[in-house]
Amino acid sequence: MNNKIYILKERGLLYVQGEDVNEFLQNIISNDINKVTNDNSCYTSMFTPQGKYLFDFIIIKHKKGYFFDCEKKQMDDLYKQLNLYKLRSKVEIINLSNEFVIAVISKEKFLSLSNGKDKIGHTIQYREDPIVLDPRNKNLGARLIINLEKLYLSIKELGLISAENKEYYVQSHKLGIPQIDNNKLQNKIFGIECNLDELNAIDFKKGCYVGQENTARIKLRNKLLKRLLPVQIIDGKLNIDDNISNDGENIGKILVNNDYPFGLIKIKEKNLNFDKKYKCNSATIKFIKPFWMN
């Protein structure tokens, strides 16, 4: 059904604005802030100086500043990190999570709207609210950033029906895009191991940013040996840091163990087989092959 809407209560919204906002963001995010316009939004991330994953979020242009669409569990830490980097920059950071809602509609519904284009990140306005075709993958639909007071009137006007979020997150999991409990990845995994390059979050042509040196080195020297892959539980229960074995050899470990689990897997493993069942302590699992993986 193309008339479903998923209201993502798990997501929050920051607003970043100010005289120095573009320079400030360009120095700390992995993508190019100049890509973000009234017609285009982007997916990006922040790393430690060593290139380890800290945060990921979607950036949408709004008036003279930018909306940050990110997981609520990361909101407070992201707010603190941005303020830590702000120093004397003329930048203001506001948490709007209690005023705005992030909802998802289908790609087909987005394309039926005036000016909707089949291009990742393409952004239109509906009653002054931005709708973004997901910059990670078009099959995740389009994201509506809307004031809570206007949400239900817009749902009615667009002829939408509220649906269970589980449908949306199951699709995201199959696509290899983690969105729940991403805080469990912080400082444990290189940003590039999170497949952020495959999901359009890293611009290797832009200038320096925090964590850029290691990220570029891993990419250019073909040193990417592990990747975060979605895991299907056949039976048993998963725990954080459970080792995954293949014929007695350790090939990875579980990093996210919720309803949509992910593991860090040695992708250079010659016997890695997406049809095979693997042992993970007391559980049996299979890996799901994401759309971007050959």
N, C-alpha and C positions, 0 to 999 in steps of 0.2 A: 504493500500500500504506500502510495506516494504522499498521502496526506497526514502522515504521522509526525508528531513533534515530541522530542525528548528533552525534558527540562533537567539540566545537569546541575543538581544541587551540590555535587561534589566539586564544582568549579567556582572560582572566585575571580574578582576583578580589581586590579590596581589601575590608577590613572597617574601617568607621569607627564609633567609639563614644565615649562620654564624656558628662559632665554637660552640656556646652554644644553637643552635636552638632547639635541641631535648629536653633538660632540660627546656628551656624557655617555649615551647609549652605544655609540659607535666604538668606544674604547673598551666596552665590557661584554657585549653580546657576540655570538659566533656568526651571525648573519649581518647583512649590510642594511642599516637602517634607512638608507636612501631608496631601498626597494619599496618602502611602505608609503603609500600615497592614499588619497581618497578612493582610488580605484583598485588598490592592491594591498593585501596584508601578507605577513610572512610568519613562518614558524622559526623559532630560534632557541638559544640555550645560553646558560652561563656555566663556566668551568672554574675549577681551582687554578692557581698558577701552574700546576703540574698537568693540567688538562683533564682532571677528573670531573665527572658529572656533578653539578650542583642543582640546577633548575632547568626546566624547559617550559616554554609558553608561546602563545600566539600573540603577535603585536598587530593592533588595528589602529589606524589613524583616527583621531577624534579631535576636531577643532584644532587647537594649537599644540596638542599633546598626543599621547598614545595610551590606548587601553592595553593592559596585559591580562590575557585570559590564561589562568593557570590553576593547577590543582589547589583546592583550599587547604589541604594539609601542609602545603609548602608556603602558603601565603605569608605567614608571620616571618618565617626565615628569609623569604625573598625580600620582603619589606625592609628587614634589618640589613640585609646584604647591600641593597641599593643605597640605603642611607649611609652605610659604611664607606662605599665608594664615592659618595656625593662630595665629601669634603667641602670645598668652598664653591662648588658649581652652583649656578643659579637654577636649581631644579626643585620642584615640589612633587612629593609622592603621596598619593591619597588612596586609602582603601575604600572602594565603593561596593564591596561585596554585599552589604546590607541593602543597597539601593538598586542594584542591577542584577539581572539574571542572564545566564548563558543557556541557550536552547539550540537544538539541532533539528533541521528539517532535511528532507531528502534532496539529493542532487537534482532529481527530476522536478521537484517543486521549485527549487531555486532557479532552474533554467526556464520555468514557465513565467517567472516574474519579469517585469520590465527591466531591460538592460542586463539580465542575467547571462553570463557567458561561461562556456565550458572550459574554464582555465583555472588551475589551482591558484588559490589566493585571491581570485577576482572578488571585488567588494562592491556592493551596491547599497543604496539607502532605501529603507522602507519606513515611511513615516518618520524620517530623520534618524532612524536606527540602522546601524551597519549590519549587513548580512554577508558573511564571508564563505566562499567555497573553500573547504578545508585545505590549507596549504601543504598538509602532509600527504593526503591522498583523497581524491575526489569521491571515492566510494564511502568516505565517512560523512558525506553530505555537507550541508552549509550551516554555519553557526550564526545565530541571531543574538546580538548584544542589545538588551532592551531593559528599560526601566521597569521595575516590578509592577508599578501601577498601570502600565500600558500592556503588560504581557497578555492578559486574558482577552482583552479587546482585540489585539492583533491575532491571537489564535482563532477567534471567531471570524474576523474579517478574511483571514487567509484560508478558512475552511479546514482547519487542522484538528486532529484528534490526539490528545495526550497519550503517550505509550510508555511501556515499562522501559526504564533505562537499560535493563539487562540486555535487551535486544541490541542496543547500540554498542555496549561494551563487548559483547560476544563478537560482533563484527570487527571491532577495533583489535581485539585479541587475535583473531584469525589473520588480520592484516599485519600482525607483528608490531603493533603500536601500543605501548603501555601507557595507561592513563590513570590507573588507580595504584596508590601506595608508591608513587615514584620517589618519595622521600627515602625509601629503603635502598635506593641506588646511590644516594649521595656519598661521595668520597670513596666508593667501593669499585668504581668502574670508570674507565676512560670514556669521555663523551662520545668519541667516535665509535667505541664498542657498543653504544646504545643505538647504532644505526642512524645517527642524526644526519650523517652525510646523505644517506639514502632517502631520508624524509625531508630533505630540502632545508635543513636547519643550519648548515655550515656553508659559508662562502669562502672558498680557498683563495679568492682573488682580492679580497678586501685587505685593509691594513691590519695592524696588530690589534689584538684584544687579549684579555686575560686567558691564558691557557693555549694561545695560538701556536706557540713554538712546538710543543709536544704533539699537538693535534696534526699539524702539517707534516712533522717528521714521520709519524706513524703512517700517514696517507702516502707520502711521496716515496718512502722507502719500503712500501709494501710490508709493513710490520704488523698489520692487523691480523692477529691470530685467533681472537675470540670475538664472538658477537652475542648480543642478547637475543634469545629466541623464545617464542611462545611455547609453552609446554601444555600438553594434554594429559590429564591424569586418567590412567586406565583403572587403577585401584590403589587403595592406600591413602595416606595423608602426607603432605609435604611440609617440611620445616625450613626456615631460613638456613642457608649454608649447608643443606644436605648435599652430599657429593653424588654426582651422576656417574655411573660406571658403564663401560662397554667391555664385556668379557674380562672383567676384573681390573681394567685400566680406567683411572679417573679422567673423564673428559669434560667435566664442568661442575657447576653447583647452582643450587636454587637461590635466587636473590629476591624474588617476589612470590609469596605463597598464598595469595588470596584466591578468589574464584577465577581469576584470570592470570595464572602463574607465568613467570618468566625465569629462564636460567641463562647464565653466562656459559657459553659452549665453545669448545675448541673447534672452530670451523675448518681448520686444516687437517682435522682428524680424517684419515683416509677411509675409514670405515663408517663415517657418519651417514646414516641411512634414515630417511624420513618415514619409511614404512616399518622400521624395526622398533621393537619395544626395548626400553632400557630400564635398568634398576636404579632406584634412588632411595637408598636405605630400605625402608619397609614398603615403599611405593613402587609401582610400575608406571612408566610414562612413555609418551612418544613426543617427538618434536613436530611442531607445525611449520611447514615451509612458507615463509612470508612471500608476498607478491614480488618483492625486489630481488629475491635471491635466485640466482641461476641454477 
